[in-house]
């Protein structure tokens, strides 16, 4: 099976070369689909120097958000399995094999990589952790799933599943939206442990408390009104 790695990118000039190298070094048949969401820090210029037939790069003229970047990328997927990869170094591409294993074994249609069941993680913000737990709890109550980490970046899908989802959220609301929609599709969902090296804001972390409130609205919206 061929793996399509989707990578939304916004202002990641310090990590973009390294994360691309890590993704492409994995020994799987794959393509990397990068969507630059109108970066302003030099990331765009770096991406324009990349020449690899396995890498497709698309550029947004206006900054729209992670959800919009994923929506653009899905249109160009040619693989059998799709995994979402942030452009920072918080998540380790060496764990792809573990994440997609339940799909390859025909046990799952969707797999979430849980940061809270993993072998190691950087000790960082307590309130972020608490917010993640709260959002996951509310999402679980409405989807009837028992996820431990709804907000994780590492979500893997059968390509046939994600292509059926009409992604409406432009920003970080895409995480609860995807979760709500796969639950309504009665997908077989697995969760596997992953390691996690979280960034702080001096290292480029972008999500804020405003995104937390937006996520709550997205959980309610896509579970009850869609």
N, C-alpha and C positions, 0 to 999 in steps of 0.2 A: 504493500500500500504506500502511496505517496503522501507525504506530509506537506501541508501548506502552512507556513508560519506567517501570521499577520502581525505587523509591528507598527502601531501608531507612534508618531514621533513629533515632539514639540520641544524645541530648545534643549537639545541633548548633545551639544558639541563635545563635551568632555567625555562622554561614554559611547557615542554612536559607533566609532570605529571598533572598539573592543567588543561591544555586544554583537555586532554583525559578525565579527571574527568567531566569537563563541558559537553563535547559531550555525554558521556555515561549517564549522569544524566537526559537528556531530555527524556520525556515520549513518545517516538515513537518507533515503531518496526524498528530496525535499525541494521546495521553492520558498523564497522569502519575499513577501509582499510588504513593502514599506510605504506608508502614507505620511508625508511630511505636512503637518497641519499648520503651514505658514510660519515656520520658524523664523526668528529674527536675530539669532545669536551666532550665525555662521554654520549652523547645522546643514542648511540647504546647500551651501557651497561644498561642504564635505561630501554630501550624498551625490552631487553631480560629478564627482571624480571617480565614482565606483563603476567598474566595468566587470560584470559577472552575469552571464546569461541565465543563471539560476535566480537572480535578484531582479524583481520588478519594483520600480520606484514611481510613485505618483505624488503630485504636489497640489495642495489646496491653495487657492489664491487668498482666502480669508480664513483666519483661525476659527474653527467650529467646535473642536473638542474631540475627546477620545471616541465617543460613540459614532460621530460622523466619520472619523478616520476608519473605524472598523467597517462601517457601512460601505465606504468606498472600496476597501480592500476585498470584501466578500465578493464583489462583482467580478473580480479577476482571479478567483480561486480556481485551480485546475486539479488540486489534489483530492485524495479520498478522506483525509482527516485534516481538520483545521485546529490550530492552537494559537492563542493570543499571547504575544510576548511584548512586555513593556520595553522601552528603549533604554531604560536605566540598567543598573546592575543588581537590582534587588532580587531578581529571580534567575535561577541557574539553568541554562539550556541543557546541561548534561542530564537533567531529570526528565527529558522528553520521553525516553523509553518507558520509564515507570508510569508516566501519566497516561500514555496512549495504550498501555498494555490491556486494560479491560475492554477497550474498543476492539483491539486486534483479536482478543479472545471471544468476541461476540457476546460479551456480558453487558456492555454498556453502549449507549448512544452518545452520552455526554459524560465527561470526567472533570471534576474540580480538584485542583491541587490545594490542599489545606495547609496554610502556614501554621496553624495551631495544633496540628498533629505531627509536625515534622520533627526530624532528628536534631535540628539546630535552628536557631533564629537569633538575630541581633536583639538585645534587650534595649527597648526604646520607649516611645511615648505610651504611658498608661492610658491617657484619655482617648488616644486613637484606638487602642485595644478595646477599651470599654465601648466606644462607638461602634466598632466592628461587631462586637458581640451583640449589641442592641439591635443593629440593623439586620443581622443574620436571624436573630430571634423573631423579629417582626415579620421578616420575609418568610421564615419557616411556618409561622402561624397561618399565613395566608396561602402558601403553596402546599402545605402539608408535607414538605420535605424535611429531613433532619440533618441539614448541612451544618458544618461547624465553621465555615468560612465562605459566606456568600460573596463577599467583596473581593475575593482573590482574583488576581490577574490571570493566573493559569487556568484557563477553561479550554478543554479540548472537545471538539464536536465531530461527529460524522459530517462530512461536507453536505450531504443530503439534508441534514437537520438544519444547519445554520443558514443554508440557502433558502429555506422555507420561512425563516423569521424575517419579518419586516421590521428592521431596526429604526425606531423613531427618535430615541434619545440622542442628543448631540454630545453631551458631556458624560460625567461619571455615572449618571442615571442608567447608563447602558448595562451595568452589572445587575441591578435588581430587575431591569426589563428582560434581559436574557433569561434570568432565573424564573421569572413568572411565566414566560412564554414556553420554556421547555417543560415546565410543570403542567401547563395546560395541554401540551402535546403528548403527555404521558410518556415522555422519554425515560429510558432506563438510565439513571444517574448514579455514578460512582464517585467516591471521594478518596484520594490517595494523599499520603503525607509528602510535603515538600519542605526543603530548607528555605530560609528567607533572610535576606540582609537588607533591612529597611534603611532608607535614607532619612536624614533630618533636613530641615529647611535650608541650612547652609550648604547642603550638598545637592539641592535642586528639587526637593519634594514639592509637589504642586497642590495636592489636595488640601482643602481647608474646611472649616466648620460649615461654611455655606454649602459645600457639596454634601455634607451630612444631612442637612435639612432637605436638600434636593432629592437625595436618595430615599428619604422617608416618603416624600410625595410620589416618587416613582414606584415604590413598593405598593402604595395604595392604588395609584392610577392603573398600573398594568395588571394588578390582581383583581381589582373590583370593577374597573370601568373600561376594560378592553376585552 
